[in-house]
């Protein structure tokens, strides 16, 4: 699903938008409503937050892998090792960032169920923007709220 969408407004206010870019055949600008086009998954998550202790939430949204695979990264899908050089950088509206490897989310490798959450505790995130949710993480530091950008980079080839 490739899209080039402008953020739309609602009676409640503007809808947040994220830029999906980098080494992709089909870069896109996506909103929470756009992310509903992919199969939705649920995750009950508990994680430690350094400022407010243990948090418990239920998230729903598509898998990060599904959304990025549809954007068609610049790798040869038939060559598994070609995927291993790709990194995924996620940025939030509050300045927080997280970095993942493609292998973490790839079904042939780590198959981590990383979500682009469109709801938290049954509350839609249309205005706030999607959240990066890593249910497998004990610490909540890689949970990014209000995602503004996801960049896929396949430039890594070897240590210099």
PyMOL commands that set and color helices and strands:
alter all, ss='L'
color gray80, all
select helices_A, chain A and resi 32-35+64-70+80-83+102-105+140-142
alter helices_A, ss='H'
color red, helices_A
select strands_A, chain A and resi 9-10+13-14+17-22+28-31+41-49+53-63+87-92+97-101+115-120+123-124+131-133+147-153
alter strands_A, ss='S'
color yellow, strands_A
deselect
rebuild
show_as cartoon
